C-alpha cells in the first residue's frame, strides 16, 4: 500500500487544494494534514478495491520452485 500512497499523494494534494476544508490549524498545516488524510483514504480505497482482489488471484498461480 505504500507504493499506492506514493502514486496518489500529489493528486490528493492537488484535489485538497482545489476543494479545501477549513481545519483548525494554520493554512499551511491545513493543506498538509488534509492532503495527507486524503492520500491515505485514496490509497486505502485503491488497495481494497483493486490491488487486494488482484493479489488474491495468486493462489491460482502456484509458484514452482526450481531446485
N, CA, C, O and CB atoms as a CASP TS submission, in Angstrom:
PFRMAT TS
TARGET T0000
AUTHOR 0000-0000-0000
METHOD Language model
MODEL 1
PARENT N/A
ATOM      1  N   UNK     1       0.819  -1.188   0.000  1.00  0.00           N
ATOM      2  CA  UNK     1       0.000   0.000   0.000  1.00  0.00           C
ATOM      3  C   UNK     1       0.868   1.258   0.000  1.00  0.00           C
ATOM      4  O   UNK     1       0.397   2.322  -0.401  1.00  0.00           O
ATOM      5  CB  UNK     1      -0.935  -0.006   1.202  1.00  0.00           C
ATOM      6  N   UNK     2       2.108   1.163   0.434  1.00  0.00           N
ATOM      7  CA  UNK     2       2.951   2.353   0.475  1.00  0.00           C
ATOM      8  C   UNK     2       3.229   2.882  -0.931  1.00  0.00           C
ATOM      9  O   UNK     2       3.307   4.095  -1.125  1.00  0.00           O
ATOM     10  CB  UNK     2       4.266   2.046   1.191  1.00  0.00           C
ATOM     11  N   UNK     3       3.378   1.999  -1.908  1.00  0.00           N
ATOM     12  CA  UNK     3       3.605   2.455  -3.271  1.00  0.00           C
ATOM     13  C   UNK     3       2.361   3.166  -3.805  1.00  0.00           C
ATOM     14  O   UNK     3       2.471   4.167  -4.512  1.00  0.00           O
ATOM     15  CB  UNK     3       3.984   1.272  -4.181  1.00  0.00           C
ATOM     16  N   UNK     4       1.206   2.659  -3.473  1.00  0.00           N
ATOM     17  CA  UNK     4      -0.041   3.306  -3.883  1.00  0.00           C
ATOM     18  C   UNK     4      -0.142   4.688  -3.259  1.00  0.00           C
ATOM     19  O   UNK     4      -0.573   5.641  -3.908  1.00  0.00           O
ATOM     20  CB  UNK     4      -1.260   2.449  -3.486  1.00  0.00           C
ATOM     21  N   UNK     5       0.256   4.790  -2.003  1.00  0.00           N
ATOM     22  CA  UNK     5       0.259   6.088  -1.331  1.00  0.00           C
ATOM     23  C   UNK     5       1.198   7.049  -2.053  1.00  0.00           C
ATOM     24  O   UNK     5       0.879   8.225  -2.230  1.00  0.00           O
ATOM     25  CB  UNK     5       0.675   5.938   0.151  1.00  0.00           C
ATOM     26  N   UNK     6       2.343   6.548  -2.464  1.00  0.00           N
ATOM     27  CA  UNK     6       3.288   7.373  -3.219  1.00  0.00           C
ATOM     28  C   UNK     6       2.676   7.826  -4.546  1.00  0.00           C
ATOM     29  O   UNK     6       2.873   8.968  -4.961  1.00  0.00           O
ATOM     30  CB  UNK     6       4.593   6.596  -3.475  1.00  0.00           C
ATOM     31  N   UNK     7       1.944   6.948  -5.203  1.00  0.00           N
ATOM     32  CA  UNK     7       1.367   7.291  -6.505  1.00  0.00           C
ATOM     33  C   UNK     7       0.277   8.356  -6.420  1.00  0.00           C
ATOM     34  O   UNK     7       0.129   9.159  -7.341  1.00  0.00           O
ATOM     35  CB  UNK     7       0.803   6.054  -7.149  1.00  0.00           C
ATOM     36  N   UNK     8      -0.479   8.375  -5.339  1.00  0.00           N
ATOM     37  CA  UNK     8      -1.627   9.276  -5.269  1.00  0.00           C
ATOM     38  C   UNK     8      -1.380  10.543  -4.465  1.00  0.00           C
ATOM     39  O   UNK     8      -2.245  11.418  -4.438  1.00  0.00           O
ATOM     40  CB  UNK     8      -2.784   8.555  -4.685  1.00  0.00           C
ATOM     41  N   UNK     9      -0.227  10.675  -3.808  1.00  0.00           N
ATOM     42  CA  UNK     9      -0.076  11.790  -2.876  1.00  0.00           C
ATOM     43  C   UNK     9      -0.109  13.159  -3.566  1.00  0.00           C
ATOM     44  O   UNK     9      -0.678  14.098  -3.010  1.00  0.00           O
ATOM     45  CB  UNK     9       1.219  11.640  -2.117  1.00  0.00           C
ATOM     46  N   UNK    10       0.469  13.297  -4.730  1.00  0.00           N
ATOM     47  CA  UNK    10       0.431  14.595  -5.405  1.00  0.00           C
ATOM     48  C   UNK    10      -0.966  14.915  -5.936  1.00  0.00           C
ATOM     49  O   UNK    10      -1.413  16.060  -5.875  1.00  0.00           O
ATOM     50  CB  UNK    10       1.440  14.622  -6.550  1.00  0.00           C
ATOM     51  N   UNK    11      -1.640  13.910  -6.447  1.00  0.00           N
ATOM     52  CA  UNK    11      -3.010  14.107  -6.913  1.00  0.00           C
ATOM     53  C   UNK    11      -3.922  14.490  -5.741  1.00  0.00           C
ATOM     54  O   UNK    11      -4.756  15.386  -5.867  1.00  0.00           O
ATOM     55  CB  UNK    11      -3.532  12.829  -7.611  1.00  0.00           C
ATOM     56  N   UNK    12      -3.761  13.816  -4.616  1.00  0.00           N
ATOM     57  CA  UNK    12      -4.581  14.118  -3.442  1.00  0.00           C
ATOM     58  C   UNK    12      -4.327  15.531  -2.940  1.00  0.00           C
ATOM     59  O   UNK    12      -5.260  16.228  -2.540  1.00  0.00           O
ATOM     60  CB  UNK    12      -4.304  13.111  -2.326  1.00  0.00           C
ATOM     61  N   UNK    13      -3.079  15.953  -2.959  1.00  0.00           N
ATOM     62  CA  UNK    13      -2.756  17.314  -2.525  1.00  0.00           C
ATOM     63  C   UNK    13      -3.393  18.344  -3.463  1.00  0.00           C
ATOM     64  O   UNK    13      -3.916  19.359  -3.002  1.00  0.00           O
ATOM     65  CB  UNK    13      -1.224  17.514  -2.472  1.00  0.00           C
ATOM     66  N   UNK    14      -3.352  18.092  -4.759  1.00  0.00           N
ATOM     67  CA  UNK    14      -3.990  19.000  -5.718  1.00  0.00           C
ATOM     68  C   UNK    14      -5.500  19.038  -5.519  1.00  0.00           C
ATOM     69  O   UNK    14      -6.106  20.108  -5.573  1.00  0.00           O
ATOM     70  CB  UNK    14      -3.663  18.576  -7.155  1.00  0.00           C
ATOM     71  N   UNK    15      -6.102  17.894  -5.293  1.00  0.00           N
ATOM     72  CA  UNK    15      -7.551  17.842  -5.059  1.00  0.00           C
ATOM     73  C   UNK    15      -7.909  18.600  -3.791  1.00  0.00           C
ATOM     74  O   UNK    15      -8.880  19.356  -3.762  1.00  0.00           O
ATOM     75  CB  UNK    15      -8.039  16.380  -4.960  1.00  0.00           C
ATOM     76  N   UNK    16      -7.116  18.395  -2.740  1.00  0.00           N
ATOM     77  CA  UNK    16      -7.413  19.092  -1.482  1.00  0.00           C
ATOM     78  C   UNK    16      -7.260  20.604  -1.649  1.00  0.00           C
ATOM     79  O   UNK    16      -8.071  21.363  -1.119  1.00  0.00           O
ATOM     80  CB  UNK    16      -6.489  18.587  -0.353  1.00  0.00           C
ATOM     81  N   UNK    17      -6.247  21.049  -2.367  1.00  0.00           N
ATOM     82  CA  UNK    17      -6.061  22.486  -2.563  1.00  0.00           C
ATOM     83  C   UNK    17      -7.176  23.084  -3.409  1.00  0.00           C
ATOM     84  O   UNK    17      -7.516  24.257  -3.258  1.00  0.00           O
ATOM     85  CB  UNK    17      -4.712  22.759  -3.215  1.00  0.00           C
ATOM     86  N   UNK    18      -7.736  22.290  -4.285  1.00  0.00           N
ATOM     87  CA  UNK    18      -8.838  22.777  -5.128  1.00  0.00           C
ATOM     88  C   UNK    18     -10.146  22.872  -4.341  1.00  0.00           C
ATOM     89  O   UNK    18     -10.941  23.787  -4.557  1.00  0.00           O
ATOM     90  CB  UNK    18      -9.027  21.853  -6.342  1.00  0.00           C
ATOM     91  N   UNK    19     -10.364  21.919  -3.423  1.00  0.00           N
ATOM     92  CA  UNK    19     -11.581  21.876  -2.602  1.00  0.00           C
ATOM     93  C   UNK    19     -11.192  21.815  -1.129  1.00  0.00           C
ATOM     94  O   UNK    19     -11.347  20.766  -0.503  1.00  0.00           O
ATOM     95  CB  UNK    19     -12.476  20.654  -2.986  1.00  0.00           C
ATOM     96  N   UNK    20     -10.692  22.908  -0.560  1.00  0.00           N
ATOM     97  CA  UNK    20     -10.188  22.864   0.819  1.00  0.00           C
ATOM     98  C   UNK    20     -11.308  22.726   1.855  1.00  0.00           C
ATOM     99  O   UNK    20     -12.445  23.149   1.644  1.00  0.00           O
ATOM    100  CB  UNK    20      -9.382  24.119   1.112  1.00  0.00           C
ATOM    101  N   UNK    21     -10.943  22.129   2.954  1.00  0.00           N
ATOM    102  CA  UNK    21     -11.828  22.014   4.116  1.00  0.00           C
ATOM    103  C   UNK    21     -11.205  22.862   5.211  1.00  0.00           C
ATOM    104  O   UNK    21      -9.994  22.804   5.422  1.00  0.00           O
ATOM    105  CB  UNK    21     -12.021  20.504   4.581  1.00  0.00           C
ATOM    106  N   UNK    22     -12.007  23.642   5.904  1.00  0.00           N
ATOM    107  CA  UNK    22     -11.489  24.516   6.948  1.00  0.00           C
ATOM    108  C   UNK    22     -11.175  23.694   8.199  1.00  0.00           C
ATOM    109  O   UNK    22     -12.077  23.273   8.924  1.00  0.00           O
ATOM    110  CB  UNK    22     -12.501  25.644   7.272  1.00  0.00           C
ATOM    111  N   UNK    23      -9.898  23.478   8.435  1.00  0.00           N
ATOM    112  CA  UNK    23      -9.446  22.750   9.614  1.00  0.00           C
ATOM    113  C   UNK    23      -8.940  23.754  10.649  1.00  0.00           C
ATOM    114  O   UNK    23      -8.631  24.892  10.295  1.00  0.00           O
ATOM    115  CB  UNK    23      -8.333  21.719   9.245  1.00  0.00           C
ATOM    116  N   UNK    24      -8.849  23.357  11.917  1.00  0.00           N
ATOM    117  CA  UNK    24      -8.481  24.326  12.964  1.00  0.00           C
ATOM    118  C   UNK    24      -6.974  24.571  13.091  1.00  0.00           C
ATOM    119  O   UNK    24      -6.485  24.813  14.195  1.00  0.00           O
ATOM    120  CB  UNK    24      -9.009  23.851  14.288  1.00  0.00           C
ATOM    121  N   UNK    25      -6.245  24.512  12.000  1.00  0.00           N
ATOM    122  CA  UNK    25      -4.809  24.751  12.028  1.00  0.00           C
ATOM    123  C   UNK    25      -4.490  25.963  11.169  1.00  0.00           C
ATOM    124  O   UNK    25      -5.401  26.629  10.678  1.00  0.00           O
ATOM    125  CB  UNK    25      -4.026  23.506  11.539  1.00  0.00           C
ATOM    126  N   UNK    26      -3.221  26.255  10.982  1.00  0.00           N
ATOM    127  CA  UNK    26      -2.836  27.333  10.062  1.00  0.00           C
ATOM    128  C   UNK    26      -3.100  26.869   8.630  1.00  0.00           C
ATOM    129  O   UNK    26      -3.360  25.690   8.393  1.00  0.00           O
ATOM    130  CB  UNK    26      -1.328  27.734  10.251  1.00  0.00           C
ATOM    131  N   UNK    27      -3.032  27.795   7.685  1.00  0.00           N
ATOM    132  CA  UNK    27      -3.335  27.455   6.287  1.00  0.00           C
ATOM    133  C   UNK    27      -2.396  26.388   5.741  1.00  0.00           C
ATOM    134  O   UNK    27      -2.834  25.457   5.064  1.00  0.00           O
ATOM    135  CB  UNK    27      -3.253  28.702   5.414  1.00  0.00           C
ATOM    136  N   UNK    28      -1.110  26.521   6.032  1.00  0.00           N
ATOM    137  CA  UNK    28      -0.140  25.538   5.536  1.00  0.00           C
ATOM    138  C   UNK    28      -0.373  24.171   6.177  1.00  0.00           C
ATOM    139  O   UNK    28      -0.343  23.148   5.493  1.00  0.00           O
ATOM    140  CB  UNK    28       1.300  26.013   5.814  1.00  0.00           C
ATOM    141  N   UNK    29      -0.606  24.157   7.483  1.00  0.00           N
ATOM    142  CA  UNK    29      -0.842  22.893   8.192  1.00  0.00           C
ATOM    143  C   UNK    29      -2.141  22.251   7.735  1.00  0.00           C
ATOM    144  O   UNK    29      -2.221  21.028   7.621  1.00  0.00           O
ATOM    145  CB  UNK    29      -0.876  23.122   9.709  1.00  0.00           C
ATOM    146  N   UNK    30      -3.159  23.065   7.473  1.00  0.00           N
ATOM    147  CA  UNK    30      -4.416  22.533   6.921  1.00  0.00           C
ATOM    148  C   UNK    30      -4.161  21.780   5.622  1.00  0.00           C
ATOM    149  O   UNK    30      -4.691  20.689   5.415  1.00  0.00           O
ATOM    150  CB  UNK    30      -5.430  23.670   6.679  1.00  0.00           C
ATOM    151  N   UNK    31      -3.348  22.365   4.750  1.00  0.00           N
ATOM    152  CA  UNK    31      -3.054  21.743   3.460  1.00  0.00           C
ATOM    153  C   UNK    31      -2.292  20.439   3.642  1.00  0.00           C
ATOM    154  O   UNK    31      -2.601  19.445   2.986  1.00  0.00           O
ATOM    155  CB  UNK    31      -2.252  22.699   2.577  1.00  0.00           C
ATOM    156  N   UNK    32      -1.308  20.433   4.522  1.00  0.00           N
ATOM    157  CA  UNK    32      -0.507  19.232   4.745  1.00  0.00           C
ATOM    158  C   UNK    32      -1.360  18.122   5.356  1.00  0.00           C
ATOM    159  O   UNK    32      -1.331  16.986   4.883  1.00  0.00           O
ATOM    160  CB  UNK    32       0.693  19.547   5.656  1.00  0.00           C
ATOM    161  N   UNK    33      -2.112  18.441   6.396  1.00  0.00           N
ATOM    162  CA  UNK    33      -2.950  17.434   7.068  1.00  0.00           C
ATOM    163  C   UNK    33      -4.056  16.952   6.140  1.00  0.00           C
ATOM    164  O   UNK    33      -4.286  15.748   6.025  1.00  0.00           O
ATOM    165  CB  UNK    33      -3.560  18.008   8.366  1.00  0.00           C
ATOM    166  N   UNK    34      -4.737  17.871   5.483  1.00  0.00           N
ATOM    167  CA  UNK    34      -5.820  17.498   4.576  1.00  0.00           C
ATOM    168  C   UNK    34      -5.326  16.663   3.403  1.00  0.00           C
ATOM    169  O   UNK    34      -5.962  15.677   3.028  1.00  0.00           O
ATOM    170  CB  UNK    34      -6.515  18.738   4.061  1.00  0.00           C
ATOM    171  N   UNK    35      -4.198  17.052   2.826  1.00  0.00           N
ATOM    172  CA  UNK    35      -3.627  16.278   1.725  1.00  0.00           C
ATOM    173  C   UNK    35      -3.187  14.894   2.169  1.00  0.00           C
ATOM    174  O   UNK    35      -3.369  13.918   1.441  1.00  0.00           O
ATOM    175  CB  UNK    35      -2.452  17.016   1.122  1.00  0.00           C
ATOM    176  N   UNK    36      -2.608  14.805   3.367  1.00  0.00           N
ATOM    177  CA  UNK    36      -2.167  13.508   3.885  1.00  0.00           C
ATOM    178  C   UNK    36      -3.353  12.581   4.144  1.00  0.00           C
ATOM    179  O   UNK    36      -3.325  11.411   3.765  1.00  0.00           O
ATOM    180  CB  UNK    36      -1.361  13.698   5.173  1.00  0.00           C
ATOM    181  N   UNK    37      -4.375  13.099   4.779  1.00  0.00           N
ATOM    182  CA  UNK    37      -5.558  12.278   5.071  1.00  0.00           C
ATOM    183  C   UNK    37      -6.241  11.844   3.772  1.00  0.00           C
ATOM    184  O   UNK    37      -6.655  10.691   3.649  1.00  0.00           O
ATOM    185  CB  UNK    37      -6.556  13.057   5.966  1.00  0.00           C
ATOM    186  N   UNK    38      -6.359  12.740   2.821  1.00  0.00           N
ATOM    187  CA  UNK    38      -6.958  12.383   1.542  1.00  0.00           C
ATOM    188  C   UNK    38      -6.104  11.354   0.809  1.00  0.00           C
ATOM    189  O   UNK    38      -6.639  10.456   0.159  1.00  0.00           O
ATOM    190  CB  UNK    38      -7.146  13.628   0.676  1.00  0.00           C
ATOM    191  N   UNK    39      -4.787  11.479   0.908  1.00  0.00           N
ATOM    192  CA  UNK    39      -3.885  10.479   0.312  1.00  0.00           C
ATOM    193  C   UNK    39      -4.122   9.106   0.912  1.00  0.00           C
ATOM    194  O   UNK    39      -4.199   8.111   0.191  1.00  0.00           O
ATOM    195  CB  UNK    39      -2.420  10.887   0.510  1.00  0.00           C
ATOM    196  N   UNK    40      -4.237   9.052   2.239  1.00  0.00           N
ATOM    197  CA  UNK    40      -4.494   7.774   2.899  1.00  0.00           C
ATOM    198  C   UNK    40      -5.813   7.166   2.470  1.00  0.00           C
ATOM    199  O   UNK    40      -5.892   5.968   2.201  1.00  0.00           O
ATOM    200  CB  UNK    40      -4.481   7.948   4.398  1.00  0.00           C
ATOM    201  N   UNK    41      -6.840   7.981   2.406  1.00  0.00           N
ATOM    202  CA  UNK    41      -8.160   7.485   2.002  1.00  0.00           C
ATOM    203  C   UNK    41      -8.119   6.959   0.565  1.00  0.00           C
ATOM    204  O   UNK    41      -8.671   5.898   0.272  1.00  0.00           O
ATOM    205  CB  UNK    41      -9.224   8.601   2.134  1.00  0.00           C
ATOM    206  N   UNK    42      -7.476   7.693  -0.313  1.00  0.00           N
ATOM    207  CA  UNK    42      -7.391   7.258  -1.708  1.00  0.00           C
ATOM    208  C   UNK    42      -6.573   5.971  -1.844  1.00  0.00           C
ATOM    209  O   UNK    42      -6.962   5.060  -2.573  1.00  0.00           O
ATOM    210  CB  UNK    42      -6.774   8.364  -2.571  1.00  0.00           C
ATOM    211  N   UNK    43      -5.445   5.900  -1.143  1.00  0.00           N
ATOM    212  CA  UNK    43      -4.590   4.709  -1.229  1.00  0.00           C
ATOM    213  C   UNK    43      -5.298   3.483  -0.648  1.00  0.00           C
ATOM    214  O   UNK    43      -5.216   2.393  -1.214  1.00  0.00           O
ATOM    215  CB  UNK    43      -3.258   4.949  -0.491  1.00  0.00           C
ATOM    216  N   UNK    44      -5.991   3.660   0.477  1.00  0.00           N
ATOM    217  CA  UNK    44      -6.705   2.525   1.067  1.00  0.00           C
ATOM    218  C   UNK    44      -7.844   2.068   0.164  1.00  0.00           C
ATOM    219  O   UNK    44      -8.108   0.870   0.056  1.00  0.00           O
ATOM    220  CB  UNK    44      -7.251   2.896   2.454  1.00  0.00           C
ATOM    221  N   UNK    45      -8.512   3.002  -0.479  1.00  0.00           N
ATOM    222  CA  UNK    45      -9.592   2.640  -1.400  1.00  0.00           C
ATOM    223  C   UNK    45      -9.058   1.854  -2.590  1.00  0.00           C
ATOM    224  O   UNK    45      -9.636   0.837  -2.975  1.00  0.00           O
ATOM    225  CB  UNK    45     -10.322   3.894  -1.887  1.00  0.00           C
ATOM    226  N   UNK    46      -7.968   2.318  -3.167  1.00  0.00           N
ATOM    227  CA  UNK    46      -7.371   1.604  -4.298  1.00  0.00           C
ATOM    228  C   UNK    46      -6.913   0.217  -3.871  1.00  0.00           C
ATOM    229  O   UNK    46      -7.099  -0.753  -4.605  1.00  0.00           O
ATOM    230  CB  UNK    46      -6.188   2.398  -4.878  1.00  0.00           C
ATOM    231  N   UNK    47      -6.317   0.119  -2.692  1.00  0.00           N
ATOM    232  CA  UNK    47      -5.841  -1.174  -2.199  1.00  0.00           C
ATOM    233  C   UNK    47      -7.002  -2.156  -2.057  1.00  0.00           C
ATOM    234  O   UNK    47      -6.932  -3.280  -2.555  1.00  0.00           O
ATOM    235  CB  UNK    47      -5.117  -1.004  -0.849  1.00  0.00           C
ATOM    236  N   UNK    48      -8.062  -1.737  -1.382  1.00  0.00           N
ATOM    237  CA  UNK    48      -9.175  -2.652  -1.106  1.00  0.00           C
ATOM    238  C   UNK    48     -10.022  -2.958  -2.345  1.00  0.00           C
ATOM    239  O   UNK    48     -10.567  -4.055  -2.462  1.00  0.00           O
ATOM    240  CB  UNK    48     -10.059  -2.067  -0.027  1.00  0.00           C
ATOM    241  N   UNK    49     -10.135  -2.013  -3.254  1.00  0.00           N
ATOM    242  CA  UNK    49     -10.990  -2.221  -4.416  1.00  0.00           C
ATOM    243  C   UNK    49     -10.276  -2.893  -5.590  1.00  0.00           C
ATOM    244  O   UNK    49     -10.912  -3.605  -6.368  1.00  0.00           O
ATOM    245  CB  UNK    49     -11.549  -0.908  -4.863  1.00  0.00           C
ATOM    246  N   UNK    50      -8.966  -2.678  -5.729  1.00  0.00           N
ATOM    247  CA  UNK    50      -8.264  -3.193  -6.904  1.00  0.00           C
ATOM    248  C   UNK    50      -7.123  -4.152  -6.560  1.00  0.00           C
ATOM    249  O   UNK    50      -7.098  -5.291  -7.028  1.00  0.00           O
ATOM    250  CB  UNK    50      -7.722  -2.044  -7.706  1.00  0.00           C
ATOM    251  N   UNK    51      -6.185  -3.685  -5.743  1.00  0.00           N
ATOM    252  CA  UNK    51      -4.973  -4.469  -5.528  1.00  0.00           C
ATOM    253  C   UNK    51      -5.220  -5.757  -4.744  1.00  0.00           C
ATOM    254  O   UNK    51      -4.705  -6.810  -5.119  1.00  0.00           O
ATOM    255  CB  UNK    51      -3.953  -3.633  -4.808  1.00  0.00           C
ATOM    256  N   UNK    52      -5.984  -5.694  -3.682  1.00  0.00           N
ATOM    257  CA  UNK    52      -6.230  -6.881  -2.870  1.00  0.00           C
ATOM    258  C   UNK    52      -6.920  -7.987  -3.669  1.00  0.00           C
ATOM    259  O   UNK    52      -6.488  -9.137  -3.589  1.00  0.00           O
ATOM    260  CB  UNK    52      -7.072  -6.518  -1.659  1.00  0.00           C
ATOM    261  N   UNK    53      -7.975  -7.690  -4.436  1.00  0.00           N
ATOM    262  CA  UNK    53      -8.568  -8.759  -5.254  1.00  0.00           C
ATOM    263  C   UNK    53      -7.600  -9.325  -6.292  1.00  0.00           C
ATOM    264  O   UNK    53      -7.623 -10.523  -6.575  1.00  0.00           O
ATOM    265  CB  UNK    53      -9.804  -8.241  -5.955  1.00  0.00           C
ATOM    266  N   UNK    54      -6.751  -8.466  -6.858  1.00  0.00           N
ATOM    267  CA  UNK    54      -5.783  -8.968  -7.833  1.00  0.00           C
ATOM    268  C   UNK    54      -4.745  -9.852  -7.151  1.00  0.00           C
ATOM    269  O   UNK    54      -4.382 -10.899  -7.687  1.00  0.00           O
ATOM    270  CB  UNK    54      -5.093  -7.800  -8.561  1.00  0.00           C
ATOM    271  N   UNK    55      -4.266  -9.449  -5.986  1.00  0.00           N
ATOM    272  CA  UNK    55      -3.293 -10.272  -5.258  1.00  0.00           C
ATOM    273  C   UNK    55      -3.892 -11.599  -4.807  1.00  0.00           C
ATOM    274  O   UNK    55      -3.171 -12.589  -4.683  1.00  0.00           O
ATOM    275  CB  UNK    55      -2.764  -9.512  -4.049  1.00  0.00           C
ATOM    276  N   UNK    56      -5.187 -11.633  -4.562  1.00  0.00           N
ATOM    277  CA  UNK    56      -5.810 -12.891  -4.145  1.00  0.00           C
ATOM    278  C   UNK    56      -5.840 -13.912  -5.284  1.00  0.00           C
ATOM    279  O   UNK    56      -6.028 -15.102  -5.032  1.00  0.00           O
ATOM    280  CB  UNK    56      -7.230 -12.632  -3.642  1.00  0.00           C
ATOM    281  N   UNK    57      -5.662 -13.476  -6.511  1.00  0.00           N
ATOM    282  CA  UNK    57      -5.618 -14.400  -7.642  1.00  0.00           C
ATOM    283  C   UNK    57      -4.313 -15.196  -7.693  1.00  0.00           C
ATOM    284  O   UNK    57      -4.208 -16.158  -8.454  1.00  0.00           O
ATOM    285  CB  UNK    57      -5.802 -13.634  -8.939  1.00  0.00           C
ATOM    286  N   UNK    58      -3.331 -14.810  -6.903  1.00  0.00           N
ATOM    287  CA  UNK    58      -2.049 -15.510  -6.895  1.00  0.00           C
ATOM    288  C   UNK    58      -2.192 -16.967  -6.456  1.00  0.00           C
ATOM    289  O   UNK    58      -1.360 -17.803  -6.806  1.00  0.00           O
ATOM    290  CB  UNK    58      -1.071 -14.791  -5.982  1.00  0.00           C
ATOM    291  N   UNK    59      -3.226 -17.272  -5.701  1.00  0.00           N
ATOM    292  CA  UNK    59      -3.403 -18.657  -5.240  1.00  0.00           C
ATOM    293  C   UNK    59      -3.685 -19.608  -6.402  1.00  0.00           C
ATOM    294  O   UNK    59      -3.473 -20.815  -6.288  1.00  0.00           O
ATOM    295  CB  UNK    59      -4.545 -18.735  -4.221  1.00  0.00           C
ATOM    296  N   UNK    60      -4.163 -19.059  -7.519  1.00  0.00           N
ATOM    297  CA  UNK    60      -4.426 -19.886  -8.692  1.00  0.00           C
ATOM    298  C   UNK    60      -3.189 -20.068  -9.573  1.00  0.00           C
ATOM    299  O   UNK    60      -3.218 -20.841 -10.530  1.00  0.00           O
ATOM    300  CB  UNK    60      -5.545 -19.278  -9.507  1.00  0.00           C
ATOM    301  N   UNK    61      -2.120 -19.368  -9.257  1.00  0.00           N
ATOM    302  CA  UNK    61      -0.871 -19.471  -9.992  1.00  0.00           C
ATOM    303  C   UNK    61       0.228 -19.892  -9.019  1.00  0.00           C
ATOM    304  O   UNK    61       0.985 -19.049  -8.536  1.00  0.00           O
ATOM    305  CB  UNK    61      -0.517 -18.122 -10.695  1.00  0.00           C
ATOM    306  N   UNK    62       0.321 -21.184  -8.729  1.00  0.00           N
ATOM    307  CA  UNK    62       1.297 -21.602  -7.732  1.00  0.00           C
ATOM    308  C   UNK    62       2.734 -21.367  -8.203  1.00  0.00           C
ATOM    309  O   UNK    62       3.053 -21.485  -9.387  1.00  0.00           O
ATOM    310  CB  UNK    62       1.097 -23.070  -7.395  1.00  0.00           C
ATOM    311  N   UNK    63       3.564 -21.040  -7.256  1.00  0.00           N
ATOM    312  CA  UNK    63       4.967 -20.777  -7.519  1.00  0.00           C
ATOM    313  C   UNK    63       5.726 -22.107  -7.545  1.00  0.00           C
ATOM    314  O   UNK    63       5.732 -22.845  -6.560  1.00  0.00           O
ATOM    315  CB  UNK    63       5.561 -19.814  -6.453  1.00  0.00           C
ATOM    316  N   UNK    64       6.356 -22.398  -8.665  1.00  0.00           N
ATOM    317  CA  UNK    64       7.115 -23.648  -8.789  1.00  0.00           C
ATOM    318  C   UNK    64       8.578 -23.343  -8.487  1.00  0.00           C
ATOM    319  O   UNK    64       9.233 -22.593  -9.211  1.00  0.00           O
ATOM    320  CB  UNK    64       6.952 -24.285 -10.223  1.00  0.00           C
ATOM    321  N   UNK    65       9.072 -23.932  -7.417  1.00  0.00           N
ATOM    322  CA  UNK    65      10.451 -23.692  -7.011  1.00  0.00           C
ATOM    323  C   UNK    65      11.371 -24.607  -7.813  1.00  0.00           C
ATOM    324  O   UNK    65      11.218 -25.828  -7.780  1.00  0.00           O
ATOM    325  CB  UNK    65      10.633 -23.923  -5.482  1.00  0.00           C
ATOM    326  N   UNK    66      12.311 -24.029  -8.523  1.00  0.00           N
ATOM    327  CA  UNK    66      13.285 -24.802  -9.289  1.00  0.00           C
ATOM    328  C   UNK    66      14.464 -25.150  -8.405  1.00  0.00           C
ATOM    329  O   UNK    66      15.141 -24.261  -7.888  1.00  0.00           O
ATOM    330  CB  UNK    66      13.754 -24.024 -10.536  1.00  0.00           C
ATOM    331  N   UNK    67      14.715 -26.445  -8.228  1.00  0.00           N
ATOM    332  CA  UNK    67      15.801 -26.865  -7.355  1.00  0.00           C
ATOM    333  C   UNK    67      17.022 -27.266  -8.139  1.00  0.00           C
ATOM    334  O   UNK    67      18.034 -27.648  -7.552  1.00  0.00           O
ATOM    335  CB  UNK    67      15.363 -28.003  -6.479  1.00  0.00           C
TER
END
